[in-house]
Amino acid sequence: MRRLAKSSLEKQKVSDNLHDNMKLFGTALFSLIFLCSTADAGIFRVAAYNVENYLDQPTESRHFVKSAEAKAKIRESIKAINPDVLALEEMGSTNALLELRTSLKTDGLDFPFWEHIQSYDTNIHVAVLSKLPIVTRHPHTNENFLLDGRRFQVKRGFAELEIQAATNFTFTLLAAHLKSRLPSPDADEGAQRLEEAKVLRNIIDARLTSNPDAKIIVLGDFNDVQSAASTKAVIGRGKFRLFDTRPAERNGDNLPNPNPRYEPRNVTWTHYYDVEDSYSRIDYILLSPAMKRAWLTNETYIPVIPNWGIGSDHRPITATFSTGEN
């Protein structure tokens, strides 16, 4: 009986080991398929999109769920750029993210890999959908700063992912949604946004100090214009200064600014603020020096979508890169 029990136990162990090995093999094969398909093309596309309260249920401060019409327009906008990696801001719960992921798959866009950051703000979140394998995750969910003698949390945290775009091409994605421009009873909103930006910049500096050749993309809704102190803080200065890809509409504009001190007068706005009836560029895709070398200028743009505002008060932005393996 003991020999029989021992034999059964050994068979079970062999079965369990075989099952575990098959799972590992399946995961490795799954990743390999995606890497091979990307390497064949030699390029990949990254996008950022604030999807404006993509909620599947009301919250204490946000009382409306995303309508079916708005969701359809969101998907239309995403399909128009067909990104390989998509950073999302103002995403609701994990269920809301997975609903969008499933709906996109039904529409022909499959994102097998995803991340959902849950930080101090319990209503809206930073999230990422990816066709490319996520190698490692470093979620920043408990970042804080001191302002006027008080301790504040970075409201929505930051997503930090290592993503493999090809066999020999891995990059870091840092996705952020900085403090809004709405007044805050706790402290000046601009000061809070600046401090959040400094925390983000400290993470960037740590990565680049450790590896000056690190390929890093920093993207998302920074909630202020390029000349603002908070945006400048994220971009940084000196040898580790990030490059602003400045996506624009592909409407035929191709001439320089008459004043050579400034950027071309192409259409780059990403956000409409209905209270002021104003348009501004507050969403960004920024690159480290090494990442810039892989950047494809002509494939960086803002899609022009009819009735885009049904989906969100922001427009998506996208940038494209070469893995050097085509």
C-alpha positions as CSV (number, residue, x, y, z in Angstrom):
1,M,0.0,0.0,0.0
2,R,2.8,2.4,0.9
3,R,4.6,1.6,-2.5
4,L,1.3,2.2,-4.2
5,A,0.7,5.5,-2.4
6,K,4.3,6.6,-3.2
7,S,3.9,5.7,-6.8
8,S,0.6,7.7,-7.1
9,L,2.3,10.7,-5.4
10,E,5.3,10.6,-7.8
11,K,2.9,10.4,-10.7
12,Q,1.0,13.4,-9.4
13,K,4.3,15.4,-9.0
14,V,5.3,14.5,-12.6
15,S,1.8,15.6,-13.8
16,D,2.1,18.9,-11.9
17,N,5.6,19.6,-13.2
18,L,4.5,18.8,-16.7
19,H,1.5,21.2,-16.3
20,D,3.8,24.0,-14.9
21,N,6.2,23.5,-17.8
22,M,3.4,23.6,-20.3
23,K,2.2,26.9,-18.8
24,L,5.7,28.4,-19.0
25,F,6.1,27.1,-22.6
26,G,2.7,28.5,-23.5
27,T,3.6,32.0,-22.1
28,A,7.0,32.0,-23.8
29,L,5.4,30.9,-27.1
30,F,2.7,33.6,-26.8
31,S,5.3,36.3,-26.2
32,L,7.4,35.0,-29.1
33,I,4.5,35.2,-31.5
34,F,4.0,38.9,-30.7
35,L,7.7,39.7,-30.9
36,C,8.0,38.0,-34.2
37,S,5.0,39.9,-35.7
38,T,6.5,43.2,-34.4
39,A,10.0,42.4,-35.6
40,D,8.6,41.6,-39.1
41,A,7.2,45.1,-39.3
42,G,10.2,46.7,-37.6
43,I,8.0,49.4,-36.1
44,F,5.6,49.9,-33.3
45,R,3.2,52.7,-32.3
46,V,2.5,54.2,-28.9
47,A,-0.4,56.4,-28.0
48,A,-1.9,58.3,-25.1
49,Y,-5.6,59.0,-24.7
50,N,-7.6,60.7,-21.9
51,V,-11.0,58.9,-22.2
52,E,-12.9,61.3,-19.9
53,N,-14.6,59.4,-17.1
54,Y,-14.7,56.0,-18.6
55,L,-16.8,54.7,-15.8
56,D,-18.9,51.5,-15.6
57,Q,-20.6,52.7,-12.4
58,P,-21.1,56.1,-10.7
59,T,-18.8,57.2,-7.9
60,E,-19.2,59.7,-5.1
61,S,-17.8,62.6,-7.2
62,R,-18.5,61.4,-10.7
63,H,-22.1,60.5,-11.2
64,F,-22.5,59.3,-14.7
65,V,-21.3,56.2,-16.5
66,K,-19.9,56.3,-20.0
67,S,-22.6,56.1,-22.6
68,A,-22.7,53.4,-25.3
69,E,-22.3,56.2,-27.9
70,A,-19.3,57.7,-26.2
71,K,-17.7,54.3,-25.9
72,A,-18.2,53.7,-29.6
73,K,-16.5,56.9,-30.4
74,I,-13.6,56.1,-28.1
75,R,-13.1,52.8,-29.9
76,E,-13.3,54.5,-33.3
77,S,-10.6,56.9,-32.3
78,I,-8.4,54.1,-31.0
79,K,-8.9,52.0,-34.2
80,A,-8.0,55.1,-36.3
81,I,-4.4,55.0,-34.9
82,N,-4.2,51.2,-34.2
83,P,-1.6,51.5,-31.4
84,D,0.6,48.7,-30.2
85,V,0.7,50.3,-26.7
86,L,-2.0,52.6,-25.4
87,A,-1.8,54.7,-22.2
88,L,-5.2,55.7,-20.9
89,E,-6.1,58.4,-18.5
90,E,-9.5,58.8,-16.6
91,M,-10.1,55.1,-16.8
92,G,-12.6,53.8,-14.3
93,S,-12.4,50.5,-12.5
94,T,-10.5,47.4,-13.7
95,N,-13.9,46.1,-15.0
96,A,-14.2,49.2,-17.1
97,L,-10.8,48.7,-18.6
98,L,-11.5,45.0,-19.3
99,E,-14.8,46.0,-20.9
100,L,-13.0,48.4,-23.3
101,R,-10.3,45.7,-24.0
102,T,-13.0,43.1,-24.8
103,S,-14.9,45.6,-27.0
104,L,-11.7,46.5,-28.9
105,K,-11.0,42.8,-29.4
106,T,-14.5,42.3,-30.9
107,D,-13.7,45.2,-33.2
108,G,-10.4,43.6,-34.3
109,L,-7.8,45.1,-31.9
110,D,-6.4,42.6,-29.4
111,F,-4.4,43.8,-26.4
112,P,-3.4,40.7,-24.5
113,F,-1.4,42.7,-21.9
114,W,-2.7,45.4,-19.6
115,E,-2.0,47.4,-16.4
116,H,-4.4,49.3,-14.1
117,I,-3.0,51.7,-11.5
118,Q,-4.9,52.2,-8.3
119,S,-3.6,55.1,-6.2
120,Y,-5.1,57.8,-4.0
121,D,-7.8,58.8,-6.4
122,T,-10.4,56.1,-6.2
123,N,-12.6,57.4,-9.1
124,I,-10.3,57.5,-12.2
125,H,-7.1,55.8,-13.0
126,V,-4.1,55.5,-15.3
127,A,-4.1,52.3,-17.3
128,V,-2.2,50.7,-20.2
129,L,-3.3,48.3,-22.9
130,S,-0.5,46.6,-24.9
131,K,-0.2,44.2,-27.8
132,L,3.5,43.8,-26.8
133,P,4.7,41.7,-23.9
134,I,5.1,43.6,-20.6
135,V,8.4,42.3,-19.1
136,T,8.3,44.0,-15.7
137,R,5.9,46.3,-13.8
138,H,6.9,49.0,-11.3
139,P,3.6,50.7,-10.3
140,H,3.9,54.0,-8.4
141,T,0.9,54.0,-6.2
142,N,2.1,55.6,-3.0
143,E,4.2,58.6,-4.1
144,N,3.9,61.8,-2.0
145,F,5.4,65.2,-1.6
146,L,5.5,68.1,0.9
147,L,3.7,71.3,0.1
148,D,3.3,74.2,2.6
149,G,4.1,72.0,5.5
150,R,1.6,69.3,4.5
151,R,2.0,65.9,3.0
152,F,0.1,65.2,-0.2
153,Q,-0.3,62.1,-2.3
154,V,0.3,62.0,-6.1
155,K,-3.4,61.5,-6.8
156,R,-3.3,59.0,-9.7
157,G,0.2,57.6,-9.3
158,F,2.2,56.5,-12.3
159,A,2.4,53.4,-14.5
160,E,5.9,52.2,-15.2
161,L,6.3,49.2,-17.5
162,E,9.2,47.6,-19.3
163,I,7.9,46.5,-22.7
164,Q,9.5,44.3,-25.3
165,A,9.0,45.6,-28.8
166,A,11.3,43.2,-30.5
167,T,13.9,40.6,-29.5
168,N,16.6,43.1,-28.8
169,F,14.5,46.2,-28.2
170,T,13.0,46.9,-24.8
171,F,11.8,50.3,-23.6
172,T,10.3,51.8,-20.4
173,L,6.9,53.4,-20.6
174,L,6.0,55.9,-17.9
175,A,2.3,57.0,-18.0
176,A,1.0,59.9,-16.0
177,H,-2.1,62.0,-15.3
178,L,-1.1,65.1,-13.3
179,K,-3.3,67.2,-11.1
180,S,-6.1,68.9,-13.0
181,R,-6.5,72.7,-13.3
182,L,-9.6,72.7,-11.2
183,P,-9.3,74.6,-7.9
184,S,-8.5,72.5,-4.9
185,P,-9.6,73.3,-1.3
186,D,-6.3,71.8,0.1
187,A,-3.7,73.9,-1.8
188,D,-3.1,75.8,-5.0
189,E,-3.7,73.4,-7.9
190,G,-0.8,74.7,-9.9
191,A,1.6,74.1,-7.0
192,Q,0.2,70.6,-6.5
193,R,0.7,69.8,-10.2
194,L,4.3,71.1,-10.1
195,E,5.1,68.9,-7.1
196,E,3.6,65.9,-8.8
197,A,5.7,66.7,-11.9
198,K,8.8,66.9,-9.8
199,V,8.1,63.4,-8.3
200,L,7.7,62.1,-11.9
201,R,10.9,63.8,-12.9
202,N,12.8,62.2,-10.0
203,I,11.8,58.8,-11.3
204,I,13.0,59.7,-14.8
205,D,16.3,61.0,-13.5
206,A,16.8,57.9,-11.4
207,R,16.4,55.7,-14.5
208,L,18.6,57.8,-16.7
209,T,21.3,58.2,-14.1
210,S,21.4,54.4,-13.7
211,N,21.5,54.0,-17.5
212,P,22.0,57.1,-19.7
213,D,21.1,55.0,-22.7
214,A,17.8,53.9,-21.3
215,K,14.9,54.0,-23.9
216,I,12.1,55.8,-22.1
217,I,8.7,57.1,-23.2
218,V,6.9,59.5,-20.8
219,L,3.4,60.2,-21.9
220,G,-0.1,61.2,-20.8
221,D,-2.2,64.1,-19.6
222,F,0.0,66.7,-17.9
223,N,-2.9,69.1,-17.6
224,D,-0.9,72.2,-18.6
225,V,0.7,73.8,-21.6
226,Q,4.4,73.4,-22.6
227,S,5.5,76.7,-21.1
228,A,4.0,75.8,-17.7
229,A,6.4,75.1,-14.8
230,S,5.0,71.6,-14.3
231,T,5.5,70.6,-17.9
232,K,9.0,72.1,-17.9
233,A,9.8,70.1,-14.8
234,V,8.9,66.8,-16.5
235,I,10.8,67.7,-19.6
236,G,13.9,68.6,-17.6
237,R,17.2,70.2,-18.5
238,G,20.7,69.3,-19.6
239,K,21.8,65.9,-21.0
240,F,18.8,64.1,-19.7
241,R,16.2,66.6,-21.1
242,L,13.3,64.8,-22.7
243,F,12.3,65.5,-26.3
244,D,8.8,66.6,-27.1
245,T,7.4,64.8,-30.1
246,R,4.6,67.4,-30.5
247,P,2.1,65.4,-32.5
248,A,0.0,67.4,-34.9
249,E,-2.9,66.9,-37.4
250,R,-1.8,65.5,-40.8
251,N,-3.7,68.2,-42.7
252,G,-1.1,69.3,-45.1
253,D,0.6,71.9,-42.9
254,N,4.4,71.7,-43.6
255,L,5.9,75.2,-43.4
256,P,8.0,76.6,-40.6
257,N,6.8,79.4,-38.3
258,P,7.6,82.8,-39.8
259,N,9.3,83.5,-36.5
260,P,12.1,80.9,-36.3
261,R,12.1,81.1,-32.5
262,Y,8.9,79.1,-32.4
263,E,7.4,75.8,-33.5
264,P,5.5,75.5,-36.7
265,R,1.9,76.8,-36.7
266,N,0.4,73.3,-37.2
267,V,-2.7,72.1,-35.3
268,T,-1.5,70.4,-32.1
269,W,-4.3,71.0,-29.6
270,T,-5.4,67.9,-27.6
271,H,-8.0,69.2,-25.2
272,Y,-11.2,71.3,-25.3
273,Y,-12.2,73.2,-22.2
274,D,-15.9,74.1,-22.5
275,V,-16.0,76.5,-19.6
276,E,-13.6,78.8,-21.5
277,D,-14.4,77.6,-25.0
278,S,-10.7,77.1,-25.4
279,Y,-8.4,74.5,-27.1
280,S,-4.9,73.7,-25.7
281,R,-2.1,71.1,-25.9
282,I,-1.9,69.4,-22.6
283,D,-1.2,65.8,-23.6
284,Y,2.4,64.7,-24.4
285,I,4.6,62.0,-25.7
286,L,8.2,62.7,-24.5
287,L,11.3,60.7,-25.3
288,S,14.7,60.1,-23.7
289,P,17.7,60.8,-25.9
290,A,18.1,57.1,-26.7
291,M,14.4,56.6,-27.5
292,K,14.5,59.6,-29.8
293,R,16.9,57.8,-32.0
294,A,14.2,55.2,-32.7
295,W,11.5,57.8,-33.4
296,L,9.8,58.1,-36.8
297,T,8.9,61.8,-37.3
298,N,6.4,61.4,-40.1
299,E,4.3,58.8,-38.2
300,T,3.7,61.0,-35.2
301,Y,0.3,62.7,-35.3
302,I,-3.2,63.5,-33.9
303,P,-6.0,61.7,-35.8
304,V,-8.8,63.8,-37.1
305,I,-12.0,62.1,-36.1
306,P,-15.5,63.5,-37.0
307,N,-17.5,64.3,-33.9
308,W,-14.5,63.3,-31.8
309,G,-16.0,65.2,-28.7
310,I,-18.7,62.6,-28.3
311,G,-16.1,60.3,-26.9
312,S,-13.9,62.6,-24.7
313,D,-12.8,66.2,-24.2
314,H,-9.3,65.0,-25.3
315,R,-8.0,63.8,-28.6
316,P,-5.6,60.8,-28.7
317,I,-2.0,61.4,-29.7
318,T,0.4,58.9,-31.2
319,A,4.1,58.4,-32.0
320,T,5.8,55.6,-34.0
321,F,9.2,54.0,-33.5
322,S,11.6,51.7,-35.4
323,T,13.1,48.6,-33.6
324,G,15.9,48.5,-36.2
325,E,15.1,44.9,-37.0
326,N,13.1,45.4,-40.2
